[in-house]
Amino acid sequence: MNYNAITEDIIRLSDERNTWSSTLCIPVNDSEEILDISSAAKGYNSSIPPGATNQPDTFPTGKGLISCYRFDPEIFKHESSWDDLRSILRDAASGCNLSIHKTMPQNIMRKKYYVLGCHHSRAYEDRSSAQYGDDTAVGPIDVVTEKSKRCKSHGTKRKGLNPFLVSSSFFIRDLIPISPHIGTLGMSGQRKRDIRQKSLEVAHANQRKKIDVRRCITSRAITKDEMCTMKLHVYMLHNGEWYLHTNSCLEHCNHPPLPAKAKAKSSVDMSPKTQMLVSTF
């Protein structure tokens, strides 16, 4: 048995498995019909998707706005439709889960610009490189040390009262009720904070702990060299129309495709009964 040949075959099959391309299919007019717009997200080789309707006569050609597909303005118009468009694009890409990676600022050409990408398009943030000093008990050495200033409580200091009369056993005690906290301005505020803290602790103890039903996963690249190249660039003009930028890329690398059944869903995708069931257990 030639182990070197077997090893080379395994490496070759792994590389072939980790390099693939997504399809981008979106529903048409909330119907069961599906439109493949993958041809509009292939860089310089982008073209108008076959079968696309309600498209403009001319597409934007300005700097950073080159596009070959406009999302249906009868459904997606203005900023209020972004949540629906993002939800559709998240399920439109095959083999991966999309999330917002970057938001570009507004300029004279466009109003909104979002970059959506595969989870592997981000690098894993290694926090083990933090250094702690011998005399630092709060956190890493690069954390800025700040001092908190104590503010005295208002309303505890008597104005116009003679300190001599207050400290002595003069008859003014019968005329003006003297607070036991005179001379210690911070004690009254401290008592109030203690009472407030105890009430919060009692309320927190009586309140049932809510369990987060969201599924948290980490599938980022270990290093920047292993990051995936798949990204979708979506922008909105000042007239409220949404476009897919030709700078978008559907080519994946350095990770295998994710089966449709294995895609993670958040709590917004669950029904109220399902959320109650997950929270119970």
JODA-V752555 format. One line per field, one symbol per residue. phi: phi as a letter, one per 40 degrees, with the letter a starting at -180 (. if undefined). A space follows every 10 residues. Layout:
phi = ???
This chain:
phi = .ccccccccc ccccccccba bcbbbbcbff bccbbcbccc bbgcccaccc gcbfbccbcd bccgbcabab cdccbbagcc cccccccccc ccccgabcac cabcccbccb bbabbbaccc cbcccccccc bbcccbbcac cccccbbcbc bcccgccccg bcdccccccc cccccbcccc ccgbcccccc cccccccccc cccccccccc cccccbbbbc ccbccbcccc abbbbbcccg cbbbccccbb cbagaccccc ccccbccccc cdcccccccc c
